[in-house]
């Protein structure tokens, strides 16, 4: 299945939900915000929200610095 992940095409297995996608694809260990097709999905809904062909997914994490 193909999605757009953080602005780039990405092929994934079709059984992923947002929770498993964050675990597999998000590079940062800190808190993550997940956006699906322009809508923020709160963490309690991640396991219940399956990804579908053509979805646009954004994972945003906060990085400290100075």
Backbone as ProteinMPNN parsed JSONL, in Angstrom:
{"seq_chain_A": "XXXXXXXXXXXXXXXXXXXXXXXXXXXXXXXXXXXXXXXXXXXXXXXXXXXXXXXXXXXXXXXXXX", "coords_chain_A": {"N_chain_A": [[0.853, -1.163, 0.0], [0.487, 2.266, -0.682], [1.371, 5.351, 0.763], [1.577, 8.855, 1.636], [4.153, 10.017, 3.462], [5.172, 12.338, 5.655], [5.455, 14.123, 3.512], [6.662, 12.594, 1.516], [6.53, 9.877, -0.825], [5.706, 6.625, 0.35], [5.976, 3.165, 0.712], [4.096, 0.814, 2.417], [3.171, -1.989, 4.534], [-0.136, -3.271, 4.317], [-1.514, -3.537, 6.708], [-1.08, -1.702, 8.703], [-1.755, 0.441, 11.485], [-2.087, 3.727, 12.912], [-0.654, 3.671, 15.348], [1.17, 1.468, 15.091], [2.543, 2.368, 12.857], [3.817, 4.688, 13.823], [5.566, 3.481, 15.662], [7.174, 1.947, 13.924], [8.092, 3.722, 11.917], [8.697, 6.289, 12.822], [11.376, 8.291, 13.69], [12.266, 9.613, 15.992], [12.459, 9.379, 19.568], [10.951, 10.79, 21.369], [7.885, 12.564, 22.345], [5.192, 12.413, 19.964], [3.236, 13.897, 17.423], [0.506, 12.979, 15.499], [-0.762, 13.346, 12.287], [-3.399, 12.848, 10.083], [-4.404, 12.949, 6.873], [-4.73, 15.755, 7.09], [-5.922, 16.067, 9.573], [-5.505, 16.125, 13.046], [-4.768, 13.309, 14.93], [-5.5, 12.04, 17.986], [-3.467, 10.405, 20.461], [-4.833, 8.282, 21.967], [-6.516, 7.243, 19.993], [-4.934, 6.097, 18.073], [-4.437, 3.265, 17.8], [-6.866, 2.406, 16.847], [-7.132, 3.543, 14.395], [-6.812, 2.85, 11.195], [-4.474, 2.835, 8.489], [-4.922, 3.784, 5.084], [-4.797, 3.176, 1.521], [-3.223, 5.78, -0.209], [-3.408, 7.645, 1.837], [-2.431, 10.643, 3.56], [0.075, 11.231, 5.701], [1.448, 12.737, 8.529], [4.077, 12.905, 10.787], [5.027, 14.539, 13.608], [7.527, 15.614, 15.719], [8.959, 16.974, 18.675], [11.936, 18.785, 19.022], [14.52, 19.597, 21.121], [16.675, 22.397, 21.69], [19.148, 24.985, 21.408]], "CA_chain_A": [[0.0, 0.0, 0.0], [1.267, 3.495, -0.772], [0.902, 6.541, 1.452], [2.531, 9.964, 1.653], [4.625, 10.158, 4.83], [5.964, 13.563, 5.81], [5.688, 14.739, 2.214], [7.352, 11.713, 0.573], [5.852, 8.59, -1.041], [6.228, 5.533, 1.176], [5.236, 1.913, 0.59], [3.988, 0.125, 3.702], [2.257, -3.133, 4.485], [-1.499, -2.748, 4.397], [-2.146, -3.78, 8.001], [-0.634, -0.741, 9.708], [-2.558, 1.519, 12.024], [-1.179, 4.833, 13.254], [0.23, 3.248, 16.434], [2.281, 0.658, 14.579], [3.325, 3.204, 11.947], [4.7, 5.521, 14.654], [6.612, 2.613, 16.205], [8.067, 1.486, 12.865], [8.574, 4.726, 10.967], [9.101, 7.555, 13.447], [12.776, 8.16, 14.084], [12.527, 10.206, 17.307], [11.923, 8.649, 20.709], [10.115, 11.671, 22.174], [6.459, 12.669, 22.008], [4.884, 12.555, 18.546], [1.889, 14.277, 17.012], [0.168, 12.306, 14.242], [-1.786, 13.996, 11.472], [-3.855, 11.979, 9.013], [-5.221, 13.686, 5.905], [-4.997, 17.104, 7.563], [-6.592, 16.061, 10.871], [-4.688, 15.579, 14.127], [-5.349, 12.133, 15.57], [-4.975, 11.944, 19.353], [-2.825, 9.116, 20.745], [-5.742, 7.179, 22.328], [-7.184, 6.739, 18.798], [-3.957, 5.575, 17.123], [-4.612, 1.832, 17.537], [-8.144, 2.196, 16.164], [-7.134, 4.265, 13.122], [-6.045, 2.124, 10.175], [-4.035, 3.595, 7.325], [-5.48, 3.305, 3.827], [-4.116, 3.579, 0.293], [-3.294, 7.19, -0.566], [-3.46, 8.54, 2.99], [-1.342, 11.587, 3.769], [0.411, 11.111, 7.113], [2.55, 13.569, 9.024], [4.498, 12.686, 12.161], [5.778, 15.7, 14.062], [8.064, 15.472, 17.068], [9.612, 18.184, 19.137], [13.364, 18.638, 19.252], [15.05, 20.7, 21.916], [17.932, 22.979, 21.219], [19.326, 26.307, 21.965]], "C_chain_A": [[0.904, 1.232, 0.0], [0.58, 4.633, -0.032], [1.908, 7.663, 1.19], [2.889, 10.178, 3.114], [5.566, 11.343, 4.905], [6.399, 14.119, 4.461], [6.358, 13.863, 1.171], [6.567, 10.409, 0.398], [6.522, 7.497, -0.216], [5.352, 4.302, 0.964], [5.268, 1.207, 1.94], [3.13, -1.111, 3.539], [0.855, -2.635, 4.832], [-2.157, -2.898, 5.76], [-1.774, -2.754, 9.07], [-1.762, 0.173, 10.173], [-1.574, 2.621, 12.427], [-0.198, 4.424, 14.345], [1.426, 2.464, 15.902], [3.144, 1.448, 13.601], [4.277, 4.11, 12.719], [5.86, 4.673, 15.164], [7.631, 2.206, 15.144], [8.769, 2.608, 12.097], [9.067, 6.02, 11.59], [10.488, 7.391, 14.046], [13.067, 8.69, 15.488], [11.837, 9.409, 18.412], [10.94, 9.481, 21.526], [8.661, 11.672, 21.749], [6.25, 12.971, 20.517], [3.446, 13.033, 18.39], [1.658, 13.622, 15.655], [-0.966, 13.056, 13.558], [-2.122, 13.057, 10.31], [-4.811, 12.763, 8.124], [-5.67, 15.047, 6.433], [-5.668, 17.195, 8.919], [-5.674, 15.439, 11.921], [-5.461, 14.43, 14.772], [-4.704, 12.0, 16.95], [-4.506, 10.516, 19.642], [-3.793, 8.015, 21.167], [-6.467, 6.558, 21.119], [-6.24, 6.06, 17.811], [-4.179, 4.106, 16.778], [-5.866, 1.555, 16.722], [-8.179, 2.803, 14.769], [-6.207, 3.577, 12.124], [-5.642, 3.076, 9.052], [-4.579, 2.941, 6.068], [-4.656, 3.839, 2.659], [-4.325, 5.067, 0.033], [-3.373, 8.154, 0.599], [-2.231, 9.446, 3.025], [-1.114, 11.654, 5.278], [1.578, 12.026, 7.431], [2.819, 13.179, 10.465], [5.391, 13.86, 12.539], [6.248, 15.428, 15.479], [8.837, 16.741, 17.406], [11.076, 17.895, 19.467], [13.846, 19.853, 20.018], [16.358, 21.203, 21.348], [18.075, 24.382, 21.763], [20.184, 27.182, 21.165]], "O_chain_A": [[1.968, 1.226, 0.62], [-0.623, 4.853, -0.174], [2.961, 7.438, 0.593], [2.017, 10.491, 3.924], [6.632, 11.344, 4.288], [7.545, 14.531, 4.281], [6.606, 14.319, 0.055], [6.001, 9.893, 1.363], [7.747, 7.451, -0.099], [4.126, 4.39, 1.03], [6.332, 1.024, 2.531], [2.441, -1.27, 2.531], [0.708, -1.665, 5.575], [-3.275, -2.419, 5.946], [-2.127, -2.932, 10.236], [-2.6, 0.616, 9.388], [-0.362, 2.453, 12.292], [0.975, 4.79, 14.28], [2.57, 2.772, 16.236], [4.351, 1.221, 13.523], [5.426, 4.284, 12.313], [7.013, 5.1, 15.103], [8.825, 2.127, 15.433], [9.916, 2.451, 11.676], [9.789, 6.777, 10.941], [10.739, 6.464, 14.816], [14.032, 8.252, 16.114], [10.766, 8.839, 18.206], [10.167, 8.922, 22.303], [8.25, 10.882, 20.899], [7.035, 13.692, 19.901], [2.556, 12.622, 19.134], [2.508, 13.699, 14.768], [-1.99, 13.36, 14.169], [-1.228, 12.54, 9.641], [-5.882, 13.185, 8.559], [-6.82, 15.448, 6.257], [-5.961, 18.298, 9.381], [-5.13, 14.355, 11.712], [-6.638, 14.559, 15.111], [-3.485, 11.861, 17.055], [-5.073, 9.548, 19.136], [-3.593, 6.873, 20.753], [-6.98, 5.444, 21.226], [-6.695, 5.502, 16.813], [-4.121, 3.729, 15.608], [-5.92, 0.571, 15.984], [-9.146, 2.606, 14.034], [-4.985, 3.703, 12.198], [-6.378, 4.002, 8.711], [-4.687, 1.718, 5.982], [-3.921, 4.817, 2.791], [-5.454, 5.558, 0.051], [-3.403, 9.366, 0.388], [-1.146, 9.07, 2.582], [-1.99, 12.077, 6.034], [2.565, 12.081, 6.697], [1.897, 13.128, 11.279], [6.387, 14.137, 11.871], [5.453, 15.054, 16.342], [9.299, 17.468, 16.527], [11.401, 16.893, 20.104], [13.612, 20.993, 19.616], [17.05, 20.499, 20.613], [17.216, 24.883, 22.489], [20.41, 28.333, 21.537]]}, "name": "protein", "num_of_chains": 1, "seq": "XXXXXXXXXXXXXXXXXXXXXXXXXXXXXXXXXXXXXXXXXXXXXXXXXXXXXXXXXXXXXXXXXX"}
